[in-house]
Amino acid sequence: MHWILSGRLSVEQVTVAITDLPPSLQGIKLVQMSDFHYDGKRLSEELLQEAIAASNQEEPDLVLLTGDYITDDPSPIHDLVKRLKHLESRAGIYAVLGNHDIYYRRAKQVVQEALTSIGIRVLWNEVAYPLGPELALVGLADKWSRQFNPAPVMEQVAETTPRIVLSHNPDSAEILQQWRVDLQLSGHTHGGQVVIPGIGPVVSATAKLRNRIPQPIQNWVPFLNQNCYKVVRHWEWAQGWHQIGTNQLYVNRGLGTYLPGRLFCRPEVTVIKLLSK
């Protein structure tokens, strides 16, 4: 994808306050990347290299990847991991899988094995403690997976322990209100790709038009066809920081781009600094 259609990379700096974050983790730095869609069409080599360099320049304590490494055919993951192996992180690189990583035959196994081969730990309904026992990292199965069942995973973590949850689809934040989630990191939406400044993603802003336009026409008009509305229910959470009840959600705009491209919605690397409330 040429940068004219995808937009220039944006490195977003975000500070998130977490209740009871221990003094030893004050100022800890996380980098999030999401939605690569590495298939030779939707992400240029130049943008990918720039994103990896931007992450390394931040010297993060932890790198977190939130899914959709491929689009359909899983074979490009083998070339992608050759690039991702250059990512640097003090305490490691952790990942969850997205809907595209599990939808196609054998894709889940192929993607997971490829990421694991370069030392990236894939969390599929698992809890890890890469920064020590005082901060849990929870990785959930994709919301569209039959194995999405957060209850037994979330209940492994003591209520008093701060936790970061990786969940590809931000709609899961609605369900996760049942538990303490100090910070949920998601992707999936690509930020809406085409955004009207001050209003939000076009796909959300045009929702009311769908009832006035015949179905056959909707299928040929970008952002009016039914597939756009299947991506997420909560397009208002398409990008950035959100307070969902008492929980916090951050949605990364992703790196890969679908046609017709991005407008006012640049591909993103997120740098997150944690502070105590």
N, C-alpha and C positions, 0 to 999 in steps of 0.2 A: 504494500500500500504506500503510495507516494505521499510525502509529507503535506502536499497541498490538500489532499483528501483527509488525512488523519490529523493534521495540525502538529505544531511543534510540541515537544515534550515539556510538561510542567512538573516541577518538583515542589510539592506542597508541604509546607512546614506546619505541623499541628501540635498543639500542647493539650494533653488530656489529664485531668485531675482524677485520681483514684483514691477512694476511701481506704484508709489503713495501709497504704503503700509503705513498706518499711523504709527507714532512712537509707539502708544500703542500696535501695533501688531508685532513689531520687535521681531524676535526670536521665534515667535509662533511655536509650534511643532504639527505636524500632524502625525498620523500613518495610513497607508493604508494596507489593506489586501484584497485579491481577490480570486475568483475561488476555493472555498472549495471543491465542488463536494462531499459533505458528504453523502456517501451511503454505507459505510462499505467496499468499495473496493479501493477507490482512495485517501483516506486520513486517516492516522493512528491516533489513539487517542493520541499517544505520540507526534506526530508532531503538532497536533492541540493545545495540552496543552502547548507545548513549544512556539508556536506562540503567544498564549494569554499571557503567562508569559513575553515574550519579549516585547510585547506591553505595558503591565502594568509597566514594569521596566522603560520604557521611560517617564512615567508620562505625557502622551500627553494632549494637550489642546483639541484635537478633534480626534476621530477615524472615519475613512472613509472606508466603505466596498463597493467594486465595482462589486458585482454580482456573479452569478452561485454558489448559496449555495447548490443546489441539482444537480442531474444529470438527472433523469427522474421521478421516483416516488417521489412525494413531501413529503411523510410521514416522512422521516428521518429529516426533518427540525425541528420537535418537539424535537428530541434529540440534534440536533445542538444548538438550542437556550439555552438549559440547560447549555451548555459549554460557549456560547457567553455572557451569562448574567454575567460572571465573568470579562468581559472587563471593564476597568476603563478609564474615560476620564473627564476632568474638565468641558467641555462645551457640552458633549453629544456624541452620536454615530449616524452617518447618513449613509444611504445606498441607492444604486440603485439596480435594478434587472438586471440579465443577460438573455441571450436567453434561457438557460435551465430552468430558473425560471418561464418562461411564456409559454413555448412551449407545455407542456402537460396539459391535461384537469384539470381545477381548480387549477393548480399549482400556478398561480399568486396570487390568493386569499389566498391560504393556506400559502404560503411563507410570503406574506406581513403581514398577521394577526399574524403569529408566531413571526416574528421579532418585530412587534409593541408591542406584549404582554410583551416583556422584556425591553421596553423603547427605542428600536432602531427606529428612524424615517426614513421611506422609502420615498424617493423623486421620484415621477413619474411625470415628467414634472412640477416640482415645484422649487421655490426659497425659501431659508431659510437664516437667518442671525444669526447663533449660536454664533458668535464672535462679534456681534454688527453690526450696519448699514454701517460700512465702509468696510466690506468685505462680498460679496454675495457668497452663496453656491448654485450652480445650479445642480439639479439632473434630467437627461433626461431619457425618455423611451429608451429601448434597440433599437439599430439601425435596427434590424430585425423585430421590432414590427410595426404594422400598425399605432401605435400612436406616432412613432418617428416624431416629428415636432418641431424642435428647435426654429423656428422663434418667435412664440408668447411667448415662455418662456424666451429666451434671451432678448427680447425687454422689458421685465419687469424691467430689471436692467439698471440704468442710465449708459451712456457710460463712465462717469468719475469714476465709482465705480469699484474697483478691484473685480475680481470674480474667483472662483474655480469651474470648471465644472466636475461633475462625469458622465461618459458615458462609459458603459461596453466595447463596441467595439471601438478600437482605430481608425478604418476606419472613424469614425464620425469626426475625426479631419480635414479631407479634406473638409467636408461640413461646419464645424464650423469656417473656415477661414473668413467667412462673418462677424463675430462678434469678439469683443475683448474677448480673453480667456487667462487670465494670467497664468493659470495652468489647464490643463485637466488631470484627473486621470482615467486610463482605466486598463483593464485586458484582459480576453478573450483568448489570444494567448498561455498562459502558457509559454511564452518566446520562443516558438518554440520547447520546451522540449529537443530536441537533437540539440546541437549547435557545429559547427566547430569553434574552437578558431581562431579569426582573419578573419573569413569569415562570420559567422552568422548561422542562423537556417538551418538545412539540407533541410527542405521543400522549402526554398527559393533557396538554392544553387543547388538543383536538378531540378529546374523548366525546364531548357533547355533539360534535359534528357527525359522528358515526350514525346516529339515529335519523339523520336527515339525508343521508347519501345512500343510494341503492347498493346492496351487497356486491353485485358484480363490479361496480366502479371502485368500491373500497379496496378490493383485492389488487387493484392496479395503482393505487395511490400510496406512496410511502407514508408510514406512520398512521395510516387508517386501516390497514389490513389486520385481520384477526390475530395474526401471529404476534404483533407488537403487544397486544393486550394479554397475551399468555405469558409473557416474560416475567412480569411481576404484577401483583395487585397494587402495591404501594409505590407508584411512580414518584410520589412526593419524597421518597427516600432514595431517589436515583443516584445521588452523589453527596459527598460531604458528611458533616457531623449532624447527628440527630439525637434528641433525647426521647427515648421510648419508655414512657413510665418513669421508673427509677433507673433504667439501664441506658447505656450510651452505645451508639452505633456510628461507625464510620464506613462509608461506601466509596471505594476507589473507582475511578472512571475507566480503569483498564488501559492496556497498551494496544491491543488489536482493534481493528476498525472494520465494520461492515459498510457496504454501499448503502446510501449515497455519500457516506463520509461523515465527518464531524464538523460542527459549526458552534463556536463558543463553548466547546467541550473538549479541551485538549487532553491527549493521553497523559497518564499521571503515574509518577512515583511519589509515594507518600512517606514523609519522615515524621515520626510520632515521638514526641518527648513526653515521658510520664512523670507526673508530679503528684504529691499527696494532697488530698483535700484537707 
